[in-house]
Amino acid sequence: MIMKQTVYHIFILLTCSLVFSCGKKTGSGDVSQKHETIFETGELAAVNNYSFILTRFGRYWYQMRIIGILEHGTIVNKGDSIIQLDPIEIQKYILDKEKSLETETANLEKMDVDQDVKTKELQLDLQSETATFELRKIELESAHFESERTRKIKELEFQQSKIAYAKVQRTLALHRRMKEYDRKIQEIKVNQISTKLEAALQLIPRLTLRSPVAGVFQIAINWRTDKMIKVGDNIYTGNNLANIPELENMKVNASISETDFLKIHTGQPVAVRLDALKGVVFDGEISYIGKFCHWNEYQLSKTRRKVFDVEIRILKPDERLKPGMTVSCEFLPDK
């Protein structure tokens, strides 16, 4: 009887040990196969953000006055006018150049008339001196049988007419050359003014700044007043006027703990949820993983930790996604 009880107890102990050992093996296998879900917070941003920097308009205008600007946060389409710069100074310059062009063009026309008159006068002088020269030449030839004194006088008269004739020829040739040079100089003056005038006229349409993309209009800060730029402000060359984030291509700027850095990779799917729309999921994928680890300075972080920067690209555009909105990111396993 005692032997039967002892055998029974040993059998019970062996059975229990086998059950527990099998249970442990099964449990450890399940843990190794289970995927660890990673959650992080982030902030929406536009992939493409267009900045409007005030460029220099020509050689003279290094600052411009704002006379029109859209309201901050306005949704704009491609081609919409967003900022209007004051054209008054350029218009004054255009009027001044138009007057100068008119004056110099009139001077060129007057020069042509004066030069033509002078040319005709010299041509008449040349004709007169030519006739005198031919006459003196004939008289010299006819005085062959005259007295020596008469021949000497005729020869001197012929030499004088010859000199006068050559002088008129040189004067006419020099006049024609000077006429050509003076006209070229005046034409250069007219062309220079005309070029400056044309360049100024082309600046007028550029004073109306238009959006190259569809997005949200964001007014920049005036560094002199430390407030948003407004109508009446004078902005210097090189200062930022506004920004327009393109809403069609959005991304999430997030970070991931150094302990999870090796658990993610580029192209990995991510479920993005807006804090304002908890039930809506937006498909995304990791597009960039930072190469350097740093202390997390993200404003939504409750604890200071070492992290890597991560960018998540939103795969499909959605009008509900706006830059600056807070999101939560669930890093999913590859499909």
C-alpha positions in Angstrom: 0.0 0.0 0.0 2.8 2.4 0.9 4.6 1.4 -2.3 1.6 2.3 -4.4 1.2 5.7 -2.8 4.9 6.5 -3.3 4.8 5.6 -7.0 1.6 7.7 -7.4 3.3 10.7 -5.8 6.4 10.4 -8.0 4.2 10.1 -11.1 2.3 13.3 -10.2 5.6 15.2 -9.6 7.0 14.2 -13.0 3.8 15.1 -14.8 3.7 18.6 -13.2 7.4 19.2 -14.0 6.8 18.3 -17.7 3.8 20.6 -17.9 5.6 23.5 -16.4 8.7 23.0 -18.6 6.6 22.8 -21.8 4.7 25.9 -20.7 7.9 27.9 -20.3 9.2 26.9 -23.7 6.0 27.9 -25.4 5.8 31.2 -23.6 9.4 32.2 -24.5 8.7 31.4 -28.2 5.7 33.7 -28.2 7.7 36.6 -26.7 10.4 36.4 -29.4 7.9 36.4 -32.2 5.8 39.3 -30.9 6.4 42.8 -32.5 7.2 45.7 -30.2 5.1 48.7 -31.3 6.9 52.1 -31.1 4.9 55.3 -30.5 6.3 58.8 -30.9 4.9 62.3 -31.1 5.8 64.8 -33.9 4.8 68.0 -35.7 3.5 68.4 -39.2 5.5 70.5 -41.7 5.6 71.1 -45.4 8.2 69.4 -47.5 8.5 72.4 -49.7 8.4 75.9 -48.1 8.8 78.9 -50.4 10.3 82.1 -48.9 9.9 85.5 -50.6 13.1 87.4 -50.1 13.1 91.0 -51.3 15.5 91.3 -54.2 17.0 94.5 -55.4 15.1 96.2 -58.2 17.6 97.7 -60.6 20.6 99.8 -59.4 18.7 102.3 -57.4 15.9 100.7 -55.3 17.4 98.8 -52.3 14.2 99.2 -50.2 10.5 98.9 -51.1 7.3 100.0 -49.3 4.5 97.5 -48.7 1.1 98.9 -49.9 -0.8 95.6 -49.9 -0.5 92.2 -48.3 -2.8 89.2 -47.7 -4.0 88.3 -44.3 -1.8 85.9 -42.3 -3.0 82.3 -42.7 -4.9 82.8 -46.0 -5.1 79.8 -48.3 -3.7 80.7 -51.7 -3.6 79.0 -55.0 -0.8 79.1 -57.6 -0.7 82.5 -59.3 -2.6 84.4 -56.6 -1.2 87.9 -55.8 0.1 88.0 -52.2 2.1 91.2 -51.8 2.0 94.5 -53.6 5.0 96.8 -53.5 4.8 100.6 -53.9 5.7 101.5 -57.6 5.8 105.3 -57.0 9.6 105.7 -57.0 10.0 103.5 -60.1 7.2 105.5 -61.8 9.0 108.7 -61.0 12.2 107.3 -62.5 10.3 106.2 -65.6 8.8 109.7 -66.1 12.3 111.2 -65.8 13.8 108.8 -68.3 10.9 109.4 -70.7 11.7 113.1 -70.6 15.4 112.5 -71.1 14.7 110.1 -74.0 12.5 112.7 -75.6 15.1 115.4 -75.2 18.0 113.3 -76.5 15.9 112.0 -79.4 15.1 115.6 -80.4 18.8 116.5 -80.0 19.7 113.6 -82.4 17.1 114.8 -85.0 18.4 118.4 -84.6 22.0 117.2 -85.0 21.0 115.4 -88.2 19.5 118.6 -89.6 22.4 120.8 -88.6 24.9 118.3 -90.0 23.0 118.1 -93.3 23.0 121.9 -93.6 26.7 122.1 -92.8 27.4 119.4 -95.4 25.5 121.2 -98.1 27.3 124.4 -97.2 30.7 122.7 -97.5 29.6 121.0 -100.8 28.7 124.5 -102.2 32.1 125.8 -101.0 33.7 122.8 -102.7 31.9 123.5 -106.0 32.8 127.2 -105.8 36.5 126.4 -105.1 36.5 123.8 -107.8 35.2 126.3 -110.3 37.8 128.9 -109.2 40.5 126.3 -109.4 39.5 125.3 -112.9 39.3 129.0 -113.9 42.8 129.8 -112.5 44.1 126.7 -114.2 42.8 127.9 -117.6 44.0 131.5 -117.0 47.5 130.1 -116.2 47.5 128.1 -119.4 46.3 131.1 -121.4 49.1 133.4 -120.0 51.7 131.4 -121.8 52.4 134.2 -124.2 51.9 137.0 -121.6 54.6 138.9 -119.9 56.6 137.3 -117.2 55.0 139.5 -114.5 51.5 138.5 -115.7 52.4 134.8 -115.8 53.8 135.1 -112.3 50.6 136.6 -111.0 48.5 134.0 -112.7 50.7 131.2 -111.2 50.3 132.7 -107.7 46.5 132.9 -108.2 46.4 129.3 -109.4 48.4 128.2 -106.3 46.1 130.0 -104.0 43.0 128.5 -105.6 44.7 125.1 -105.5 45.3 125.5 -101.7 41.8 126.7 -101.1 40.4 123.8 -103.1 42.4 121.2 -101.2 41.4 122.9 -97.9 37.7 122.7 -98.7 38.1 119.0 -99.6 39.8 118.2 -96.3 37.2 120.2 -94.4 34.4 118.3 -96.1 36.0 114.9 -95.4 36.7 115.8 -91.8 33.1 117.0 -91.4 31.7 113.8 -92.7 33.9 111.8 -90.3 32.9 114.0 -87.3 29.3 113.8 -88.3 29.5 110.0 -88.2 31.2 110.0 -84.8 28.9 112.6 -83.3 25.8 110.7 -84.4 27.2 107.5 -82.9 27.7 109.2 -79.6 24.2 110.6 -79.6 22.7 107.3 -80.6 24.5 105.6 -77.7 23.0 108.2 -75.3 19.6 107.5 -76.7 20.0 103.7 -76.6 21.3 103.9 -73.0 18.3 105.9 -71.8 16.0 103.7 -73.8 17.5 100.5 -72.2 17.1 102.0 -68.7 13.6 103.0 -69.4 12.7 99.5 -70.8 14.3 97.9 -67.7 12.3 100.1 -65.4 9.0 99.4 -67.2 9.7 95.7 -66.8 10.0 96.1 -63.0 6.4 97.3 -62.6 4.7 93.8 -63.0 7.3 92.3 -60.7 6.1 94.6 -57.9 3.1 92.3 -57.6 4.4 89.2 -55.9 2.5 86.0 -56.8 2.5 82.6 -55.2 4.2 79.9 -57.2 2.3 77.1 -55.4 -0.9 76.4 -53.5 -0.4 76.7 -49.8 -0.9 78.8 -46.6 0.3 82.4 -46.6 2.5 83.2 -43.6 3.7 86.8 -43.1 7.3 87.1 -41.9 8.5 89.2 -39.0 9.9 92.7 -39.6 13.3 92.6 -37.8 13.2 96.3 -37.1 9.8 96.2 -35.3 9.9 92.6 -34.2 6.3 92.3 -35.4 4.7 90.9 -38.5 5.2 92.9 -41.7 2.2 95.2 -42.4 1.1 97.8 -45.0 3.3 100.9 -44.8 6.5 99.1 -43.8 9.7 99.8 -45.7 11.6 96.5 -46.3 15.2 96.4 -47.3 16.8 94.1 -49.9 17.5 90.6 -48.5 14.8 90.6 -45.9 12.1 87.9 -45.9 8.6 89.1 -46.7 6.6 85.9 -46.3 6.6 82.1 -46.5 4.2 79.7 -48.2 4.3 76.0 -47.2 3.1 73.8 -50.0 0.2 71.7 -48.6 0.3 68.9 -51.2 3.5 67.4 -49.8 3.5 67.1 -46.0 5.9 65.5 -43.6 6.2 64.9 -39.9 9.2 66.0 -38.0 9.7 63.6 -35.1 12.4 61.9 -33.1 13.0 58.4 -31.9 14.8 57.2 -28.7 18.3 55.9 -29.1 17.1 52.6 -27.7 14.7 52.2 -30.7 17.1 53.5 -33.3 18.0 50.1 -34.7 14.4 49.0 -34.8 13.4 51.3 -37.7 14.5 51.9 -41.2 13.7 54.2 -44.2 10.6 53.1 -46.1 9.0 51.6 -43.0 5.3 52.3 -42.8 4.0 54.6 -40.1 0.4 55.3 -39.0 0.0 59.0 -38.4 -2.8 60.4 -36.2 -3.7 64.0 -35.6 -4.3 64.9 -32.0 -7.3 66.8 -33.2 -8.7 63.7 -35.1 -7.9 60.7 -33.0 -9.9 58.2 -35.1 -8.4 59.2 -38.5 -5.2 57.5 -39.7 -2.9 58.9 -42.4 -0.5 56.6 -44.1 3.1 57.6 -44.0 6.6 56.1 -44.3 10.0 57.0 -43.0 11.9 59.1 -45.5 14.9 60.1 -43.4 16.7 59.0 -40.2 19.2 61.3 -38.6 22.9 60.3 -38.4 23.6 62.0 -35.1 22.2 61.4 -31.6 21.4 64.5 -29.5 19.4 65.5 -26.5 15.7 65.9 -27.3 14.7 69.6 -27.2 11.3 68.9 -28.7 8.7 71.0 -26.9 6.2 68.2 -26.5 8.7 65.9 -24.8 8.1 65.5 -21.1 11.5 64.0 -20.3 14.9 64.8 -21.6 16.5 61.9 -23.5 18.9 61.1 -26.3 17.1 60.8 -29.6 17.7 60.7 -33.4 15.7 62.9 -35.8 13.2 61.2 -38.0 11.2 62.5 -41.0 8.0 60.8 -42.0 6.5 61.5 -45.5 2.7 61.6 -45.7 1.8 59.4 -48.7 -1.4 61.1 -49.8 -2.3 64.8 -49.5 -5.2 65.8 -47.3 -6.6 69.3 -46.8 -7.0 68.6 -43.0 -3.2 68.4 -42.6 -1.8 71.8 -41.7 1.8 72.8 -40.8 2.4 72.9 -37.0 -0.3 70.4 -36.0 0.7 67.8 -33.4 0.5 64.2 -34.4 1.3 60.8 -32.9 3.3 58.3 -35.0 2.9 54.5 -34.7 5.9 52.7 -36.4 4.4 49.6 -38.0 6.1 46.4 -39.2 6.8 46.0 -42.9 3.9 44.5 -44.8 
